[in-house]
Structures are given as C-alpha cells and as structure tokens.
Amino acid sequence: MIARLKIASLSEWTSGNHRPFVIAGPCSAENEEQVLTTAKEIAEIGKISVLRAGLWKPRTNPGSFEGVGAEGFPWLRKAKEQTGLLIAVEVATPDHVKQCLDNGIDVLWIGARTTVSPFAVNDIAKVLKGQNIPVLVKNPLHPDIQLWAGAIERLNKAGITRLAAVHRGFYSYEKTKYRNVPLWEIPIELKRRYPTLPLLTDPSHLCGETELISEVSQRALDMGFDGLMIESHFRPESALSDARQQLTPSALAEMLSGLKVRNIEPAPTAESDMLESLRAIIDETDEQILHALSRRIEVVKEIGALKKERNLTVLQIKRWNNIISSRLESGEKLGIEQKFLMKILAMVHEESIRIQTEIMKGNGAEKKD
C-alpha cells in the first residue's frame, strides 16, 4: 500500500539547499555559553541547515538532567540571530508546542518516547492545527512501523505538510555494537509507503558512540536518505546528557566532508542504460523466484495431505536439519552469504509449517485423487 499524503519538499522549509540536509547541535541546551559557542562553530561548517537543542529531556530515571525548559528560549533566539540557523526543539506535550510557537522556534521534533503514544501525538496535532510548522517524527522505541506511520498521518491530517521522518534505531534487549539497532528495513518500508516523505537518520542515538557515526551516516546516504540529525557539543566531555555520542563541531565538519553523496537517479548516459538493463534482469529473476515459490507451495500442500493421511507430525526435525545443511552447502558454493540464506530458509519453512498445520485441521487444500 502506498499512502497519498500531502507532503512539502525540504526545499520549501529549509534556509539552505545543502545535500544532505543536516540538523546538528547539542543533545540538551545547558547554558547560554554552550548554546552560542556550539551554534557559532556549527554555522562555520557551512553544511548545516538547522540547529537542534533539547529544552525538555524525557529521561528514564528521575533525578537525571531533564533539561532547562523555557529558560533556554532566549539562548536559542540569540543563536539564531547570530548564526542565521533555523532552530529545532523536541516537544512532548501540547504545552511544549505552545511555548515553542510563542518563542519563534522554526522546527519541532517528536521523540521516540512520544511517538509510541497515539494519544500524545493526537494532542500535539490538535495544537498544531493551522500552524504548518515543520515537524520531524522519530521512530518509536520498538520496531512498530504502524505507530510511526500513524503519528505521521495524524499530523498530516491536522494540516502539517512540512513533515519528515527521523530514523534513530530501535531498542533491542540483546546487546549489539549499536545503542539502538538500525533495522534498516523499517525506514525503507516507511519510504515505500510514503515516497514523498523526507527521511533522515539520527546516527547519534542509533550509535551511542561517536566512533560509529560516520559509518552509519554513509550507509544512510548510500540508501538515498535525505539527511542526518547529529548531536554536537563544543565540549562533549562536560555534557549533561549523552556525552559519548556528541561530536565536537570540528569532528562533525571532518565527518561531513568525508561523506560521499550518491545520486538518487542516474543521468541519461550509457551507464544508466546499463543500469536499466541490469534491473530488467533482476525483475525477470524475481518473477522466476515467485513461480518457483508457487510450485513449492503446491508440493507442500501435497506433503501436508499425505502426512495427515498417514498420521505423521507436521514438523519432521531430521528432514529440516537435512534441508538446512544441504541448502547452506549449496548456497556456499554459489556465493550466497550464509546468514542471509538462513533467514530465507527459516521464513520458507515457517510458511510450510503453517500451510501443513491448516491442512491437519482440515482448513487447507489436501492432495487430490
């Protein structure tokens, strides 16, 4: 399903025409010196469109630094006056939105902890009705694309057309090298559903460590994401929140200069003709795969009917182990990555089990005479 939303392009609400579109600034506005110094150094990079700074910080544990609140508005206004950068602030309540609108904030963003609540998003959307201020929507903490999409649609129905989605990774109980696992397939699916929706990546929250930010930023650009939202602090070692994931402005400048921006569409050349030829091969190959899957499903139905007739269990673990070992061996010879192939085998086997279980219950197609 591709949803038809009325979405404005980034060029309609950003002060620059930089590609990628970059938002940068401290995790939290801590004091006037920190905000102004960081803003000036970021502006000197010349590739930043928006200065971000949190005024209200939703924290897991009480007693943690939860932001300076409204005290920070004069610092942000002064930063805008001195640098010309647009200003972005996170909002989590209708009151936050009202204060931002009253203080001339240019861009709002809805954090991961707020996106999870349709009630909270709906309350924010009601306050924003008729405003059409740019709003960024971060993905929810857990990998639920429906919540993410729902938040975007609620805001769009309230008249917000200057929208963008921010991929900041997803919470995982398992420990990985990332603070939040990327699960790139989810933002890709979101983009498929809303082709005109700008899509940014927040490598700071995704990585949790500055050493990984460049790698993740480049991968986002390789996949055609529109921009980046990166945390930067002129003195990160003294930051009151998320110190380990904030780059200094100089490190940010170096990182941005090292990124390679890819073309979304190829220029009309012989190389682009070759690309289309290769894509045609992919399309034909995919068609063959679909026909092969259809044949396999028909055979699975016949096997299910025979198992029912002979009173055999659906799961035959010895057979499943043989499939895994033989297919992985064949895949290795063909140069197919083992982890990828194992995912496919598991999905195909799961569907086979489902079909045969339905046949056992008398709900599926059984073998015909």
C-alpha positions as CSV (number, residue, x, y, z in Angstrom):
1,M,0.0,0.0,0.0
2,I,1.3,3.5,-0.9
3,A,-0.4,6.2,1.1
4,R,-1.1,9.6,-0.5
5,L,-0.1,12.3,1.9
6,K,0.3,16.0,1.1
7,I,4.0,16.5,1.9
8,A,6.1,19.6,1.2
9,S,9.7,19.1,0.0
10,L,12.6,20.0,2.2
11,S,13.5,23.0,0.0
12,E,10.2,24.6,1.0
13,W,11.2,25.0,4.6
14,T,14.9,24.9,5.0
15,S,17.1,28.0,4.8
16,G,19.8,26.2,2.7
17,N,20.0,23.9,-0.3
18,H,22.6,21.6,1.2
19,R,22.6,17.9,0.3
20,P,22.4,16.0,2.6
21,F,20.1,18.1,4.7
22,V,21.8,18.3,8.1
23,I,20.5,19.2,11.5
24,A,23.1,19.4,14.3
25,G,23.5,20.7,17.8
26,P,23.7,19.7,21.4
27,C,21.6,16.9,23.0
28,S,20.5,19.5,25.5
29,A,20.7,23.2,25.9
30,E,22.6,23.6,29.1
31,N,23.6,27.2,29.4
32,E,24.0,30.3,27.2
33,E,27.7,29.8,26.6
34,Q,27.3,26.2,25.5
35,V,24.5,27.0,23.1
36,L,26.1,30.1,21.5
37,T,29.6,28.6,21.2
38,T,28.3,25.4,19.7
39,A,26.0,27.2,17.3
40,K,28.7,29.5,16.0
41,E,31.1,26.7,15.4
42,I,28.5,24.6,13.7
43,A,27.4,27.5,11.5
44,E,31.1,27.9,10.4
45,I,31.0,24.4,8.9
46,G,28.7,25.7,6.2
47,K,26.8,22.5,5.7
48,I,24.3,22.7,8.5
49,S,20.7,24.0,7.9
50,V,19.2,23.7,11.4
51,L,20.5,23.9,15.0
52,R,18.9,21.4,17.3
53,A,18.9,21.6,21.1
54,G,16.6,19.9,23.6
55,L,14.9,22.0,26.3
56,W,12.8,19.2,27.8
57,K,14.5,15.8,28.1
58,P,12.4,12.7,28.7
59,R,14.7,10.6,30.9
60,T,14.3,7.0,32.1
61,N,15.3,7.7,35.7
62,P,14.1,10.6,37.9
63,G,17.0,12.7,39.1
64,S,18.7,12.8,35.7
65,F,19.2,16.1,33.9
66,E,15.8,16.7,32.3
67,G,16.5,20.0,30.5
68,V,16.4,23.7,31.4
69,G,12.9,24.2,29.9
70,A,11.7,27.7,29.0
71,E,14.9,29.2,30.4
72,G,16.7,28.2,27.2
73,F,14.5,30.0,24.7
74,P,16.5,33.3,24.9
75,W,19.7,31.4,24.2
76,L,18.2,29.8,21.1
77,R,16.8,33.1,19.8
78,K,20.2,34.7,20.3
79,A,21.9,31.7,18.5
80,K,19.5,32.2,15.5
81,E,20.2,35.9,15.4
82,Q,24.0,35.4,15.4
83,T,24.2,32.5,13.0
84,G,21.1,32.6,10.8
85,L,20.4,28.9,11.5
86,L,16.9,27.7,11.9
87,I,16.1,26.3,15.4
88,A,14.7,22.9,16.2
89,V,13.3,21.8,19.6
90,E,11.8,18.5,20.8
91,V,8.2,18.6,22.1
92,A,6.3,16.0,24.1
93,T,3.2,17.9,25.3
94,P,0.7,20.5,23.9
95,D,2.3,23.0,26.4
96,H,5.7,22.4,24.9
97,V,4.3,23.1,21.4
98,K,2.6,26.3,22.6
99,Q,5.8,27.6,24.2
100,C,7.8,26.9,21.1
101,L,5.3,28.7,18.9
102,D,5.3,31.7,21.2
103,N,9.1,31.8,21.1
104,G,9.6,31.6,17.4
105,I,11.0,28.1,17.1
106,D,11.3,27.1,13.5
107,V,11.2,23.3,13.6
108,L,9.7,20.8,16.1
109,W,10.5,17.2,16.5
110,I,8.6,14.4,18.3
111,G,10.9,12.0,20.1
112,A,10.8,8.2,20.2
113,R,9.1,8.1,23.6
114,T,6.3,10.3,22.4
115,T,5.7,8.6,19.0
116,V,4.7,5.4,20.9
117,S,1.6,7.2,22.2
118,P,-1.2,7.9,19.8
119,F,-2.9,10.0,22.5
120,A,0.2,12.2,22.9
121,V,0.6,12.6,19.2
122,N,-3.1,13.4,18.8
123,D,-2.9,16.1,21.5
124,I,0.1,17.7,19.8
125,A,-1.6,17.5,16.4
126,K,-4.6,19.4,17.8
127,V,-2.4,22.3,19.0
128,L,-0.6,22.4,15.7
129,K,-3.8,22.6,13.6
130,G,-3.5,25.6,11.3
131,Q,0.2,26.2,12.1
132,N,2.1,24.1,9.5
133,I,5.4,24.5,11.2
134,P,7.9,21.8,10.1
135,V,7.7,18.7,12.3
136,L,10.1,15.8,12.4
137,V,8.8,12.4,13.7
138,K,11.3,10.0,15.2
139,N,10.6,6.3,15.0
140,P,9.1,4.7,18.2
141,L,11.4,2.9,20.6
142,H,10.3,-0.5,19.5
143,P,10.1,-1.7,15.8
144,D,6.5,-0.9,15.2
145,I,6.1,0.7,11.8
146,Q,2.3,1.2,12.3
147,L,2.9,3.5,15.3
148,W,5.5,5.5,13.3
149,A,3.2,5.8,10.3
150,G,0.2,6.6,12.5
151,A,2.0,9.5,14.1
152,I,2.9,10.9,10.6
153,E,-0.7,10.5,9.3
154,R,-2.2,12.2,12.4
155,L,0.0,15.2,11.9
156,N,-0.7,15.3,8.2
157,K,-4.5,15.2,8.8
158,A,-4.1,18.2,11.2
159,G,-2.7,20.2,8.2
160,I,1.0,19.7,8.8
161,T,2.6,19.2,5.3
162,R,6.2,20.1,6.2
163,L,6.9,16.7,7.7
164,A,10.0,14.4,7.8
165,A,10.6,11.1,9.4
166,V,13.8,10.5,11.5
167,H,15.2,7.0,11.8
168,R,17.0,6.8,15.2
169,G,17.2,3.0,15.6
170,F,15.2,0.6,17.8
171,Y,15.6,-0.7,21.3
172,S,16.9,-4.3,21.5
173,Y,17.2,-6.4,24.6
174,E,20.2,-8.1,23.0
175,K,23.5,-6.2,23.3
176,T,25.0,-5.0,20.0
177,K,27.6,-2.5,19.0
178,Y,24.8,0.0,18.5
179,R,22.9,1.8,21.2
180,N,19.7,1.2,19.1
181,V,19.8,-1.4,16.3
182,P,19.3,0.1,12.8
183,L,16.7,-2.4,11.3
184,W,17.1,-0.5,8.0
185,E,14.2,-2.4,6.5
186,I,11.7,-0.4,8.6
187,P,12.6,3.1,7.4
188,I,12.9,1.7,3.9
189,E,9.3,0.3,4.2
190,L,8.1,3.7,5.5
191,K,9.7,5.4,2.5
192,R,7.9,2.9,0.2
193,R,4.6,3.7,1.8
194,Y,5.2,7.5,1.6
195,P,7.5,8.2,-1.3
196,T,7.4,12.0,-0.9
197,L,8.2,11.9,2.8
198,P,11.7,13.2,3.6
199,L,13.7,10.6,5.5
200,L,16.5,11.4,7.9
201,T,18.8,9.3,10.1
202,D,19.9,10.2,13.6
203,P,23.2,8.3,13.8
204,S,23.9,9.8,17.3
205,H,21.1,8.0,19.0
206,L,21.4,4.9,16.8
207,C,25.1,4.5,17.5
208,G,25.5,5.8,21.1
209,E,29.3,6.2,20.3
210,T,30.9,8.8,18.1
211,E,33.2,6.3,16.5
212,L,30.3,4.7,14.6
213,I,28.5,7.8,13.4
214,S,30.5,8.2,10.1
215,E,29.8,4.6,9.1
216,V,26.0,4.8,9.8
217,S,25.8,8.2,8.2
218,Q,27.4,7.0,5.0
219,R,25.1,3.9,4.9
220,A,22.1,6.2,5.2
221,L,23.3,8.3,2.2
222,D,24.1,5.2,0.2
223,M,20.4,4.2,0.6
224,G,19.2,7.6,-0.6
225,F,18.1,9.1,2.8
226,D,17.6,12.8,2.6
227,G,19.7,13.9,5.6
228,L,21.1,13.5,9.0
229,M,20.3,14.7,12.5
230,I,23.5,14.7,14.5
231,E,24.4,15.7,18.1
232,S,27.3,18.1,18.5
233,H,28.7,19.9,21.6
234,F,31.6,22.2,21.8
235,R,32.8,20.4,24.9
236,P,31.1,17.0,24.9
237,E,33.2,15.6,27.8
238,S,31.2,18.0,30.1
239,A,27.8,17.4,28.5
240,L,24.9,16.9,31.0
241,S,23.3,14.2,28.7
242,D,24.5,11.7,26.1
243,A,28.2,12.8,26.3
244,R,29.5,9.8,24.5
245,Q,27.5,10.3,21.3
246,Q,28.1,14.0,20.7
247,L,30.8,15.1,18.2
248,T,32.7,18.3,18.6
249,P,31.9,20.8,15.8
250,S,35.4,20.2,14.3
251,A,34.9,16.4,14.3
252,L,31.5,16.9,12.8
253,A,33.0,19.1,10.0
254,E,35.6,16.4,9.3
255,M,33.0,13.6,9.3
256,L,30.6,15.5,6.9
257,S,33.5,16.3,4.5
258,G,34.3,12.6,4.3
259,L,30.8,11.5,3.3
260,K,30.0,10.7,-0.3
261,V,26.6,11.8,-1.5
262,R,25.0,9.5,-4.0
263,N,22.8,10.5,-6.9
264,I,19.2,9.4,-6.5
265,E,18.6,8.9,-10.2
266,P,21.2,8.2,-12.9
267,A,22.0,10.8,-15.6
268,P,20.8,9.7,-19.1
269,T,24.1,8.1,-20.2
270,A,25.3,4.7,-21.4
271,E,25.9,3.8,-17.8
272,S,22.3,4.5,-16.9
273,D,21.1,2.3,-19.9
274,M,23.3,-0.5,-18.5
275,L,21.7,0.0,-15.0
276,E,18.2,-0.4,-16.5
277,S,19.3,-3.5,-18.4
278,L,20.6,-5.0,-15.1
279,R,17.3,-4.0,-13.4
280,A,15.4,-5.8,-16.1
281,I,17.4,-9.0,-15.3
282,I,16.5,-8.5,-11.6
283,D,12.8,-8.2,-12.5
284,E,12.9,-11.3,-14.6
285,T,14.8,-13.2,-11.9
286,D,12.3,-12.2,-9.2
287,E,9.5,-13.4,-11.5
288,Q,11.2,-16.8,-11.7
289,I,11.6,-16.9,-7.9
290,L,7.9,-16.2,-7.4
291,H,6.9,-19.0,-9.8
292,A,9.3,-21.4,-8.1
293,L,7.8,-20.4,-4.7
294,S,4.3,-21.1,-6.1
295,R,5.4,-24.6,-7.2
296,R,7.0,-25.3,-3.9
297,I,3.8,-24.3,-2.0
298,E,1.7,-26.7,-4.2
299,V,4.1,-29.5,-3.3
300,V,4.0,-28.6,0.4
301,K,0.2,-28.9,0.2
302,E,0.5,-32.4,-1.2
303,I,3.0,-33.3,1.5
304,G,0.6,-32.0,4.2
305,A,-2.2,-34.1,2.8
306,L,0.0,-37.2,2.9
307,K,1.1,-36.5,6.5
308,K,-2.5,-36.2,7.5
309,E,-3.4,-39.4,5.8
310,R,-0.5,-41.3,7.4
311,N,-1.0,-39.6,10.8
312,L,2.5,-38.0,10.8
313,T,3.6,-34.9,12.6
314,V,3.9,-31.7,10.6
315,L,7.4,-30.9,11.9
316,Q,10.0,-33.5,10.8
317,I,13.1,-32.3,12.6
318,K,15.5,-34.7,10.9
319,R,14.2,-33.6,7.5
320,W,14.5,-29.9,8.5
321,N,18.1,-30.4,9.6
322,N,18.9,-32.1,6.3
323,I,17.4,-29.2,4.4
324,I,19.5,-26.6,6.4
325,S,22.8,-28.4,5.9
326,S,22.3,-29.2,2.2
327,R,21.0,-25.8,1.3
328,L,23.7,-24.0,3.1
329,E,26.3,-26.2,1.5
330,S,24.8,-25.4,-2.0
331,G,24.5,-21.7,-1.1
332,E,28.1,-21.5,-0.1
333,K,29.2,-22.9,-3.5
334,L,27.0,-20.3,-5.2
335,G,28.5,-17.5,-3.2
336,I,25.4,-16.7,-1.1
337,E,26.0,-15.3,2.4
338,Q,25.1,-18.0,5.0
339,K,23.2,-15.6,7.4
340,F,21.1,-14.3,4.6
341,L,20.3,-17.7,3.2
342,M,19.4,-19.0,6.7
343,K,16.8,-16.2,7.1
344,I,15.2,-17.2,3.8
345,L,15.1,-20.9,4.7
346,A,13.6,-20.1,8.1
347,M,10.8,-18.0,6.5
348,V,10.0,-20.6,3.8
349,H,10.0,-23.4,6.4
350,E,7.7,-21.3,8.7
351,E,5.2,-20.9,5.9
352,S,5.4,-24.6,5.1
353,I,4.6,-25.5,8.7
354,R,1.7,-23.0,8.7
355,I,0.2,-24.5,5.5
356,Q,0.5,-28.1,6.7
357,T,-0.9,-27.2,10.1
358,E,-4.0,-25.8,8.4
359,I,-4.3,-29.0,6.3
360,M,-4.2,-31.0,9.5
361,K,-7.1,-29.0,10.9
362,G,-9.0,-29.6,7.6
363,N,-8.7,-25.9,6.5
364,G,-6.2,-26.3,3.7
365,A,-6.0,-27.8,0.2
366,E,-5.4,-31.5,0.5
367,K,-4.0,-33.9,-2.0
368,K,-6.4,-34.5,-4.8
369,D,-7.2,-38.0,-6.2
